[in-house]
Amino acid sequence: MLEKLANVPVPPVPEAKPFDAGMRRKLHPRLLAAHIVEFAFEAMPMALLCMIESMCAAIQFTITGSWPDRGNDSSR
C-alpha cells in the first residue's frame, strides 16, 4: 500500500486568495494585541501574586523559623 502512495502525485499548494490574505493582515495584529493584553492583565498579576506570597513566606520562615499557617488546609 505504501508503494502505491509513493507514486501518487501531490498537487501544489493553492495560492492564497486576496480575501484570505486581507483577513490575515487584519486578524493577526488583533490576535497579537489580545494575547498581549491577556498576558499583561491576567497572567502577570497572578504570577506576581504567587511570587510575592512565596517571598513573604520565605521571609517569615527566615525570621520565625516556621512556615506560615495556611488556614484550614486538611491535606497535611
Phi, psi and omega in degrees: 000319180294329178294323178294317181293331180293334182265357181281126179288141180257126180290153179290162179292131181291154178292147179288137178285153180301326179297314180297318180295318178294320179295318179297319180297326181276326187280319185300314177297325179291320177295318178298316179297319179296320179294319180294317179296316179298318179295316185290323187256351179240307186285314182296314178300321179293319178295318178295320178298315179296320180293317179296319178299317179293319179295319178296320178295321179294320178295317179297321178295321179296320183281313188262338182086006177221150179286151179294150178289132182263018178086222183269055179274104184271005182281348180271000000 
